[in-house]
Amino acid sequence: MARKALVEKSKKKAKFKVREYNRCPLCGRSRAYLRKFDMCRICFRLRALNGEIPGVVKASW
């Protein structure tokens, strides 16, 4: 879980565009962010296994 201060800091507009970075809106994680689904890999995996993301299926059983 990300620190609340870092989550709030990332929401603020950066002075320079290059300094902005993506953060998962669900858990606040900054690494392993999937742009296409707007969440981190861990949240993506949990939601995909529960069937909450349409069109995503498990590759192998």
GIFENPE-V531474 format. One record per residue. N is the residue number from 1. PHI is phi in whole degrees, -180 to 180 (999 if undefined). OMEGA is omega in degrees with one decimal (* if undefined). Layout:
n: [N & N]
phi: [PHI & PHI]
omega: [OMEGA & OMEGA]
This chain:
n: [1 & 2 & 3 & 4 & 5 & 6 & 7 & 8 & 9 & 10 & 11 & 12 & 13 & 14 & 15 & 16 & 17 & 18 & 19 & 20 & 21 & 22 & 23 & 24 & 25 & 26 & 27 & 28 & 29 & 30 & 31 & 32 & 33 & 34 & 35 & 36 & 37 & 38 & 39 & 40 & 41 & 42 & 43 & 44 & 45 & 46 & 47 & 48 & 49 & 50 & 51 & 52 & 53 & 54 & 55 & 56 & 57 & 58 & 59 & 60 & 61]
phi: [999 & -78 & -68 & -60 & -63 & -70 & -65 & -65 & -64 & -72 & -73 & -70 & -71 & -75 & -65 & -122 & -58 & -66 & -81 & -73 & -144 & -82 & -143 & -64 & -72 & -85 & -117 & 92 & -70 & -98 & -94 & 56 & -90 & -101 & -62 & -60 & -107 & 56 & -162 & -79 & -65 & -71 & -65 & -61 & -63 & -62 & -72 & -68 & -67 & -83 & 79 & -87 & -108 & -68 & 89 & -101 & -125 & -71 & -75 & -139 & -113]
omega: [-179.4 & 176.4 & -176.9 & -179.6 & 179.8 & 178.1 & 178.8 & -179.8 & -178.4 & 178.4 & -179.4 & 179.5 & -178.7 & 179.8 & 178.0 & -175.4 & -177.0 & -178.1 & 179.9 & 177.8 & -177.6 & 177.8 & -179.9 & -179.5 & -177.8 & -176.2 & 178.3 & -177.8 & -177.8 & -178.8 & 178.3 & -178.9 & 177.9 & -176.7 & -175.9 & -177.6 & 177.4 & 176.3 & 179.7 & -176.2 & -178.0 & 177.3 & 178.3 & -178.2 & 179.9 & -178.5 & 179.3 & 179.5 & 177.5 & 179.5 & -178.2 & 179.0 & -177.6 & 176.7 & -179.6 & 178.2 & 180.0 & -175.6 & -179.1 & -179.3 & *]
